[in-house]
Amino acid sequence: MVKLLLECGADPEKSGASWSTPLAWARKKNHDEVANILQSVERQH
């Protein structure tokens, strides 16, 4: 699902209501696979 959202133009660096980025949230919640995907996208920019 994360890959699909990114392919459709979701901004992986946009902060949400909690003022944290998706990568920070994924790390905090121990969603390692999601964090790895987001981190790879950040490296490409």
N, C-alpha and C positions, 0 to 999 in steps of 0.2 A: 504494500500500500504506500509506503514512504517513497519508493522509487517512482510509482505512478504519479503521486502528487508533485514530485520534483520535475518529472517529465512534462507535466501540465503547467509548469511555471510557478509552483509554490516557492516562496522565498525562504531559504533555510536559515537566513540571518535575521529575520524579522522577529522582534520580541513580542510576546503576547501580554495578556493581562497581568501575569506575574513578573513582567519585566525581564524574563530570561529568554534566551534563544532556544530554539528546538534542540540544539546540540547540548546546551547546559541542562535542559530538562531531561533529555534522554540519559545523560550521565548520572544525574541525581537519582533518577528512578531505576538505575541499573539496567537500562535497555541497551545492552552492548551492541547488538546488531544494528539498531537504528542509529546509535552514536557513530558507528563505523561508516555507515552510509553517508550521514551528514558530514562527517569529517572529510571524507573523500571528495565531496562536492565543494567544501570550503577550500581544499587544496587546489582545485581546478581553477578557482577564480583568481 
